[in-house]
Amino acid sequence: MRTTPRKHRAAVAVAAIGALALTMAGCGGDGDGGGSSGGGSGKGTTETVRLPKLDGQQLQVVAVWTGPEQEAFTKVLKEFEKRTGAQVSYVPTQDAMLNYIGTKIAGDSPPDVAMLQQVGALHQAVQRAWAKPAGAETKAQLAKNYSKGWQDLGAVDGTQYGVYFKTANKSLIWYNTAVFDNAGASEPKTWKELLSTAETISASGVTPVSIGGADGWTLTDWFENVYLSQAGPEKYDQLAKHEIKWTDPSVTQALATLAELFGKPNLIAGGAAGALQTEFPTSVTQTFTGGAQPKAAMVFEGDFVSINIAQTEAKLGTDAKVFPFPAVGGEAPVVTGGDVAVALTDKPAAQALLTFLASPDAAAIWAGEGGFISPNKALDVAAYPNDVQRDIAKALIAAGDDFRFDMSDQMPQSFGGTPGKGEWKALQDFLKNPKDIAGTQARLEADAAKAYKSTS
């Protein structure tokens, strides 16, 4: 146990998120300014870190970001080019990042920097001798700007490799205020209240919950929030490392809890079959399209949901609000995710980019664009474009080291991060048949045992 109790620190974070219900009322979708400077002045990017001159150097960066996220990240890379003289190309890839990198390395053309989505993928990249240790300048920025917990997530066996640039608070439920108002529903604080609220909304004529089941990662996030709150952080850590089996009674209990929702097709937009054909972006937009008669009243996922809400006519703070994932056990969960930058070549430009990404300068650029939360505690929250994201960011920083990182992202990619396989597939099958808890656990354990054995 840490010297600062997790319960106290997590309570601070949850309280900050809970305050969104009040603070969001005054902020629209376009926010109220907030520039891209490290100090949040909006007058341009303040330089807090020195970068080398790299005229003529070519740098290739790979990540999964497309659309608005790609556009925002490209602005970060453009600033790096401006400061160093390096030329950067960006290549969007699929979720199975290690497969892509492996193919490029086999062809003797590795990308220079990769933004990995899973802690497990970082460890595998190190084990395969693909990743290069972070340099002194990067480590200095990390020591100055990041808590120990975020530094440790980017390290393997005591050696620093990665920089967590973009993160997410994945313990949030977003809701259509018109539907809630019409049904006389209020924000639930416990799992029992969530189910009761769902029944109230269903009785009002709107399906309560939208689930993007076509993307298996959304289902792992459902499980992790329930499991962390119900089983507690110690069990969560043990399951993440496969120190306990997926046939453990704590997993049985979490799946049984999820089945209380998944087992009622009338509470899910399109039922289980419809949810399994609904991709994550659609799960959001269908919740905030159609006024008081949308296809669903609420959708669970991280702070990045705001990007998809922005693609509808709904306005944050009036049409769309958010509340923390309800407590299943003694306290509400605080689950995070993130993308870690790792150098794959020895180019000086690769190390320089990691240093830049570890600074508040780079974080401020994307923060000003929206749809982004940084674990960089040196970033002035005024850089965020609206109160919604400011409060979510404050909650993340307030959690200190007492958050828990996305469990599936800590696991071998073949089990926790591959479409159509492992945990993603097992939980999709569970959504289809939530009565089969024992069978789901058996499949999860068989796949996990195989994946962990292949990486040992």
N, C-alpha and C positions, 0 to 999 in steps of 0.2 A: 504493500500500500504506500501511496505517496504521502508526504508530510501534510499536504493540503488535501482534505477529504474530497473525493470526487463528487459526493452528494452536494456539498456546498458550492463548488465551482460550477457544476452542471446546472444547479439551480439558478445561479447568476445568469448563465447563458440562456436558459429557458425563459427566465423572467424578461430578458432583453428581447427575445423573439416575441414573447407574449405581448409586449408593449406595441407591437406592430398594429394590433387591432385599433389602438388609439392614434398612433402617429400617422398611419397610412391615410387616415381620413382627409388629411390636408394635402396629399400629394397625388398629382396626376401621372399619367403614363410617361410624359415627357420630362418629368422631374423638374428641378428648380435650379438648373445650372450645374455647378460642380465641374471644374475643368479637368485637364489632364496633367496638372503639375503635381509634383511630389507634395507640395504644400496645399494643394487644392485651390489655388488661386484662379485657375482657368486661364492663365496668361502664357501658357506654353509649358514645356517640360523643364523643370528645374533639375540641373545636373548635380546629383549627390555622389556619383561614382565616376572615377576616371577610367576610360577605356583606351586601349592602344590603337595606334594608327595601323590599319590593315588594308591599305589600298591595294587593289588587285586580287585579294583573296576571295575565293568562291566558297560559299557555304550552303549546304542543303539541309533543310529542316523538315522533319516529317511529324505529323500529328493527325488526329482523327477529325479535326475541326473543318466544317464546311459552312456555307451560308454566312449568316451574320457573325458567327464565331471566327470563321476564316478571315473575314474582312477586318475584324477588330485585331486579331493577332498579326495580320499583315501590317497594320499601323505600328505595332510594336517593333516588328522587324525593320520597317522603313526608318524608324528612329535610330535603330542600331546601325543601319547602313549609313545614315547621315553622320553619326558620331565617329564611325571607324573607317569608312571608305570601303568596307567589305561589300560584296555583292551576295545577297541571300535569295535563294529560291525556296519556295514552300511547296510541299507535296502532301496532299491529304490522302490518308490511307484508310483501310478498313479497321474494325475493332481488333481483329487478331493481329496486333502490331508485330509481335515476335516472328510470326510466319513471314511477314513482309520483309522485315529486317534480315532474317535468315537467308531469304532468297537473294537479297541485294549483296549481302556479304559473300555468299557463295559465288556470285558473279563478279566479285572483286570491285564492287561499287557501293560501299556502305554509305548511308546518309551520315552527315556529320553530327547532327543533334536530333534526338528523338524525344518526343513528349509521350512517355509511357503512362497508361491509365491505371496500371495495377502495381502494387508493391511486389506481388509475386513475379510480375514480368521484370521488374528491376533486378530482383535477386537472380532470376534465370539469366538475364543479360550479363550479370557479373560472373555467374558460374560458367557461362560459355565463353568468357574472356572477351566479350564484345564491348562492354562499358569501360570507359576510362575514368580514373579517379579525378575528383574535382581539384582544381588548382588552389593555390594559396589565396588568390584574390577572391575567388568564389567563396571559399570557406570563411574569409573575413566578413564578407557581406552577410552570409548566413548567421554567423555568430552575433552580428550586430542587429539583424532584422528579424530573426526567427526564434521561436521558442524551441527548447530542447526537443520537444516531442516531434516537431516538424523536421528538425535536423536529423533526428534518429530515423525517421521514416525514409529519408534519402540516403541512409548509410547501410552498408552491409559489412558485418563482422568488424565494426569499428572504423571502417574506411568510408569517407564521404564520397558519394558518386552523384547524387541527384539534388535538384532544386525544385521544390514544389512551388510552381508558379500560379496555377489556377486551382482553386479548390471549390468545394460545394458543401453547403449545409443540407444534408439529405434527410432531415427530420421535420419536414414541413407539409402541411395539407392546405391547398389553395381552394377557395370556394366562391361560388356565384352568389353574391349578396342578395340579388333579387329573389332567388329561389329560397334562400334561408329566411328572408323577411316574409315572403308569402306563406311559408310553412310554419312560421313562428318558431324557427329553430335558432339555437344559440351555439356558440363555439364549444365543442366538447373538450373536457380535460382528461378524461379517462377512456380506456378502450370500451368499457361498458356504456359510457355516455355516447361514444362514437356510434356504436351499434343502435342505440336508442334514437339518436339523431337521424341516422340513416332510415330507420323505420318511419319516423315522423315525416321526413321528406318524401319517402316513397308513397305514403298515404296522401300527400298533397298532389300527387300526379306526376312527379319528376323522379327519374331513376337517380339514386343518390351518388353512386360512386363510379368514376371512370378509371379504367385500368388499361394501360398500354401493354397488354400481355404478349403482343407479337415480339416485343423486345424483352428477352428474358431477364435482362439486368434490372428492370423495374421490379420484378418479382423477388429478386434477391434482396432488394432494398426493403420491400415489405417485410420479408422474413427477418432481416437484420434488426430493424427497429423493434419489432415485437420481441425478438430473442434478447436483445440487449436490455430492454426494460424489464423483461420477465425473469430471465436467467441471471442477469447481472454481468458486470464487466469481466470478472475473473473467468466465468464459464465462456464468455464471448471470446476472450483471448485464447482459451484452450481449444475451442472449436476451430478458430481461425488457423491455428497451428496444427490441427488434426491431432492434438494431444488427448482429446476425447473423441469417440466415434459419433457418426451421424445417427447411430441407433441409440444414443444416450436418451434417457427420459426427458431431459431438458428440451431436446429437439422435438420429441413427441408432443410435449406440452405446447411449444410454440406453433407447431403445425396445427394442433387442435384448435388453438386460439385463432389462427388465420382462417381455419375452416368455418368459424362462426360467421365470417363475412363471405369467403369464397364459396361456401356451401349454400348460399342463398342467391340464386341467379337473378331474382327480382331486384336485388340491391345493386347489381352491376350492369352498366350500360351494355346492351347486347347480350347479356348473360355471359357465361364462360366462353362459349363459342365466339361471340362477338368480340370479347376482350382479347382473345388469342389472335384475332385478325386485326387488332387495332395497334398501330405503332405509336410510340410515345408522343410525338408531336400532335397527332390527331387526338390522343387522349386528353390533351390540354385544350386544344382549340374547340373541340366539341362541348367542353364544359363552359366555355365563355362565348358561344355563338348561339343565337336564338333567343336572346333576351331572357324573359322569365320562364321560357320553355326550352331550355337546352337539352341535349341528350343525357347530361349528367349534372349533378350539383356541385361535386367536389372531386379533386384529383390530387393524389399524393405524389410528390417528388421534391427535388431540391430547389434551391434559389434560382436555378437556371430556367425554371418554368416561366419566369417573367419574360424571357425572350419570346416564347411561344404565345403568351398572352398578348404581347405587343403586335402579333400578327392578326389579332382580332380587333374588333371595335371596342372591346372592354377596356376600362381604365382602372389601373391599379389605385386602390384606395377608395374607389366608389363602387365599381362593378365587380372587382376582384379583390378579395382580402385573403389573409393567410393566418393559420394558427399552428402551434407546435404539434408534432405527432403526439397523440395522447399517451399518457402513462398506462402501461399494461401491468407493470409491477408497482414498486414503490415510487419510482420517479420516471419522468419522461426521458426518452433516449436522446443522445446527441451523437449522430452518426455523420461522418464526413467522407468525402471522396476527393480526388484530385489528380492532376496531371503533373508528372515529374519530368523535368528536363535532364537528359543524360547525354554526355558526349560519347560518340562512337568512333571518333578519329582523334589523332594527336594534333590537329591543326590549331594554331593559336587562336584563330577566329572562333572555334568551337568553345574553347574555355572562356573567351571574352563574352560570348553570348550567354553562357551560364552565369557569369558575373553580373551581366546586365539584368538578367531575369531575376536574380536574387536581390536586386535593388528596388527601392520604392519608385524609382524613375519609370521602369518598365511597367510595374503594376498599375501606376497611376494612369497610363495611357489607355489600357483596356478598361480600367475601372470607370473612366469617363464615358466609355461607350455603352456601359450597361451589360447585364447578363454575366457578371464576373464577380467573384469574391476572392480576395487574396489572404493568405495566412501571414503576410508580411506585416508585422506589428508596427513598422515605421511608416506605413502608408497612412497619410491623413485621410480620415473617412470623408472629408469634404470632397475628395476626388470622385466619390460615387455620385451618380446623377440624381438620385432621389432618396427619400427617407426610408423606403422599403429596404433597399440594398445597404444603406448605412446601418440600419438596425440589425440586419442579418450579419453584416460584417463585424459589428461590435459584439454580437453574441458569440461569434466564432472566436474572436480574440479573447473575450472574457472567459471562455472555457479553458484557456491556457493549454495545459497538456492533458486535460482530463476528458477529452473527446475520445471516441473510438473510430478508427478508420474503417471504411467500407470493408466488410469481411471478405466478400468474394474477390475484391481487388488485392487482398493479401495472399490469396491462394495461387497455386500454379494455374497459369492461364488456361490450360486444357480443361481444368475443372471449373474454375470460377469466372472465366472471361471469354468463352468461345460460343458463338451462336449455334444453337442446335445440339449442344453437347453438355455433359456434366450438370452442374447445378442449374444453369439456365433451362435446359431441357427438362430436368426432373421437376422443377417448380412449375413449368408450363403444363406438364402432365398432371401435376397436383391441382392446378387451377381447374383443369378439365374434370378431375375426379378427386375432390377433396376428402372423400371418405377413405381413400386408400393411403392412410398415414403410414402404416407399417411398410407397405410396398415402396412408398416414396423414400422412406428412411433407408431401406435396404439398397435401393438404386443409388442414392446419394453416397452411402458408405462405400459401395463397390467402386464407383467412379472416383471418389476421393482417394481411396487406398491406392488405386492404380496410378493416379496423377502424382501423389506425393512420393510413391516408390520410384517413379521415373525421374524425379528431380533430386533424389537423395544421393 
